[in-house]
């Protein structure tokens, strides 16, 4: 692959986006480090909208910032560095990358007018409805069906884990329109919350990313106009893969911000905490562990921004995005464990700066495709 000139300097726009997002995150920290976290509400969403987090890469023509993947990821990283509430940012990213961007890239002009502008200004919360209990990462096992009835589709099925469902005004729903075609028989639709037959379950509590609301959603014979189809019939797989390219690169920048914030907290702790007559930082085992945290962060950061650069330049970056997702998610888990252990018993307290780190990091190895799926993608790219 020809790489051409590699420039590691941030542009003025990227630096500004990072600083602004970081400052906003600091100003709106919601208490994960004090043990008083709650699930977000529409007031929190209004704050995200004012900061522009919900529209970073939506085209300017529809009220978005029009950022490319690199600039979007840099802003996401900045917000996560400044804010201790990872669930808040996760909700915004789920709305942006898994709902708004598929509509932007595959939706008709009519869908752009009806939905995208409101998704961009934050007056409409978006949610992605694809996961099912019996399917998980195996999208080909999806049982939700969309039967064509003239110029309408009847959608029937249940999605088991829908981030933002309790707040969402619309859902990007994936359903099988032609079972014989398997993965290529899936189609995407925008479904309004108030559509007859939509049943939103009770929000369930989670260990990680606590403040991001989530629930199951049932679709019981929902009649949807063909005009609400996103892309052509059977194009759902392409729509989903496009959303995953955004999510696996840009969303995971939030874990870079978290790892960077953890590293600062750990550095302060080991430089000031004394054990056996010495500051912790003077102990080789401690220093090496902190060095590994720094190494993990910088290696993951380089892989992620390389993936974003490839995406922005129209390259086939499937394998590179998978590598970035793996490096960031698994690195975030290990660094979170290191941070908690370096803080000792204090690290297990909810009011410790790294107390929620492990629970927030663990889901990163599951959503957007489990680590095994990413390794499968890499293996296939190597001809295995």
N, C-alpha and C positions, 0 to 999 in steps of 0.2 A: 504494500500500500504506500502510495506517495504521500508524505506528510507535508511537504513544503516547509514554509517558515513556521516555527513553533514559538509563540510569544506568550510568556507567562505573566505579563503585566495586565492588571485590570484596567478596563477603560474607565473614563470619567463617569459614565453612566452606571457601570457596574459597581464602582466604589461608592457612588452616591446612593444607589439602591440598597447596598449592604448597610451603610451607615444609617440611613433613614429607617430601615426595617429593624435594625438593632436598637435604635433609640426608642422606637415605638414599642418593641418587645419589652424593654426595661420599664417603660412607663406603664405598661399594662400587664405586668406579672400578676398572676391570679392566685398564687399561694400554694403551689405544689410542694414548696420547700417548708411550708408551715403546717401542712396537714389539713388545710381547710379547702381543698379543691372541690368544685361542684361541676356538674355538667353545664355546658354552655347554653345560653338562651339567645333570643333575638337581639337583646341589648349588646351582648358580646359580638354577635354577627355584624351589627351596625358599626362597631369599632373596627372590625376587620375590613369592612367595606370602605370606611373612611381612610384607612391606611393603604388601601389598594391591593391587599394581599389576595383578595378573591378574584382579581382580574389581571394578574401580572402579564400573562401571555395571550390573553384574549385580544383579537385584532382591534386596533384603534377605531376602526369604522363602527364597531359595536360597543364602544365605551370602555374598551380595555386599554392597557398600557402598551400592548404590542411588543413586549420583550421577547427576545429569543431565549433558547433554553439555557444558555450560560448565564445571562443576566437574571432570568427567573430563578435559577438555582442559587445564585449569589444572594438574592433578596431573601429567599427562604432560609438560607444558612444564617443570614444576619438576624432574622427574627428569632430563630431558635437559639442563637447565642445570647440574645438579650432577654428572652422570656423563658421562665422555668416551666411553663405549661405546654407540654408537647401535644396534648390532646387538642388544644385550641388550634394550633397550627395544622395538625393532622386533618381536622374537620375542613379547614379552608382548602387544603391541598386535595382532599377527596372531591370536594365540590368543583375545584378548578380543573384538575387533570383527568378525573374519571367521569365527569359529566359535561362541564362547559366546553372543554377542548374537543371532545368527539362531536358535539353539536356544531362547533365552529368549523371543524375540518370536513365533516360529512353531511351536515344538515343542509336542508334547502334554504333558499332566501326567506321563505315564509317562516321556517323554524328560527332562523336568525332574528327576524323581527319579533316573533312572539316570545322567544325564550332568552336568546343570548344577551340582549341588552339588559334584561332584568337580572340575569345571572352575573353580569359584569358589575352592575351598580349595587348588588347585594340585596336588592328587594326580593329576590327569589333565591332560596337555598336549593342547591342541586344535590342529588344522591345517585350513586351507581348501584343498580340491583342486578347482580350476576351470580353471587355465591349461593349455592344450595347445599343442604345437609348431606345429600348423597353424592354430590359432585365435587365440591371444593375446587382444587386446582385442575380437575379433570372436566373441562368445560364441555367436552363431547358427551358427558353423562348427564347433561342438563335435562330436566324433565318439564320445565315450564314451556307451554305451547302457545303459539299465536296462529289461529286458524283464520285464513282469509275468507271473508264473507262480503263479496262485492267490493265496495270501496272502504270497507271496514275490516278490522282484525279483532278477533275475540281472544284475549290473553287469559290463560289459566295456569296457575302455579304459585309456588311460594319461594321467596328468597329468604335465606336464613340469617344473613348478617349484612345489614345495610347501614353503613355509617351515614349519619345525618338524618336518618329516617324520621325521628321525632320532630324535626324542624323543617324537613324538606317540603318545598312547594311542587317539585317535579322530580321524577325518577327516570334515569336512563335504564331501561329494562331490556335485557337480552332474553329472547325466547326462540324456540325451535319452530321454524315455519315449514321445513321439509326434512323430516326425520331420516329419510333415505340418504340424504347428503351428509350426514354426520356433522362435523365441525363447520362445514361449508353450508349447512342448512340453517344457520343461526342468523337472526335478524335483530336489529336494535330499534327501540321505540322510545319516544318521550311520552311519559304518562303523567298526567296531572294528579296531584294529591286528592282532589275532590271528585275524581272519576268514580262513578258508581261501581262497586265491586272491589275497590282498593281498601285493604284492611291492614292498618299499621298496628303492630303489636306493641306491648309494653316495652319501654326502654329497659335494657338489661345492664347490670353493672359489670364492669371489667376490672381486671387487675392493672393492666397497662393502658396508657393513653386515656385515662379515666374520664376526662372531661368531654371527650368526643362522644356525642350521643349515638346510640346504635339500637336497632330493633329489627325484628323480622317483618316482612311485608308480604301479604297475600294478595293475589290478583284472581278474583273469582268471577270469571266470565266478563272481564272488563272490555267494553267495546271502544276501540281506538280507531280514529280516522287514519287512512293510509297516508295522509299528509303528515302524520306524526312519526312516520318511519324515518330513521336516521340512516341515510345511504340506501342502496338498493336492497331488495329482498335477497337474503343469503350473504349479505356483506358484513354481517355482524362480527365475524372473525377478524376482518380487517379493521373495523371500527375499534374493537377491543384491543388489538395489538398496537394500534396507534396510541390509544390511551395509556397502555402499559409502557410504551416508550417514553411518554411524558412522565408518568408516575415513577418508573424505576430509576430515572435519572434525576429529575428536578425535585420530586418529593423527598428523596433520600438525602438531599442536601440538609434537611432539618436535623438529621443525625450527625452530620459534620458539625453543625452549630452546637448540638448537645455535647459531643465529644470535646470540642474546644472549650466550652464552658466548664465541663468536668475537669479538664486538665488544669485550668486556672485555679479551680477550687482545691484540687489535690496539691498543686504546687505550693499554694499558700499554707495548706495544712502541714505538709511534710517539712516545710522550712521553719515552721513555728512550734510544732509539737515536739516535745522532748521525751525520750524513753532511754532508760539506762544511762542517764547522764549526757546523752547526745541528742541533737535534733535528728529527726527521722531521715532527713535528706542526706545525712552523712553515712547512712547505712547502705552498703552496696546493693543489697537485695531490694531495698526500697527504691534507690536511684535507678536501678535497671528496670524496675517495673514501670516507673514513670516514663523512662525513656521509651519503653515499648508502647506506652499509650500515645506518645508523640509520633512514633514511627507509624503506628496504625492509622492515626488521624491523617498524616500527610500522604501516605500511600493511597488511602481511600479517597482523599480529596483529589489527587491527581487523576485517578481512574475515573471518578465521577465527572470532572470537568473535561476530561478528554472525550468521554461519551457524549457530553453535551455539545462539544465542539464538532464532533462528527455528525451529530444529528442536525446541527445548524447548517452544516455544509452539505447536507443532502446525501451523506454517505450511508451505506448499509452498516448500522452500528449495533445490530442485535446482540452479537457476542460481547462487544465492549460494554454495552449497557448491562448485560447479565453479569459481567465481571465486576462492574462498579457496584451493582446491587448487592452482590455477594460480599465484596470487601467492606462496604459500608455497614451492612446489616450485621454481619458476624463480628466485625471490628467493634461496632457499637455495644454489642452484648459483652464481649470480653473486656472492653475498657470500662464498662459500667461495673462489672464484677470487680475489676482491679480497684476502681475508685472506692467502692463500698468497703473492700477489705483493707485498703490503705487507711481509711478513716476508722477502722476497727469497729467496736460496738456502736459507736456514734453513727456509723454509716448505715445502720439498720433503722435508725429513727426517722419518722416521717418529716421531722423538721430539719433534717440534715440536708445540705445543698445537693447531695448525691443520693438521698434516700429513696427516691422513686425511679432512679436511673435504670435499674435492671428490668423492672416491670415495663417501663416505657420502651426499652430496647428490644425485648424479646419478640414482640409482635412484628418487628421489622424483618425477621427471618421467615415470617409466615405470609403476610399480605403481599400483594403484587406478585405472587408466585413464590412458593416455598424454596428454600435453598437448593433442594434436590432438583427442582425444575430448572433453576439457573445453571446448575452443573450439567444437566442434560443438554441445555442449549450450547454450553461451551464444548461439551464432548462432540456434539454434532458438527460444530464449526471446525473441529479438528479431524473430521472424517471418521469418528468412532461410532 
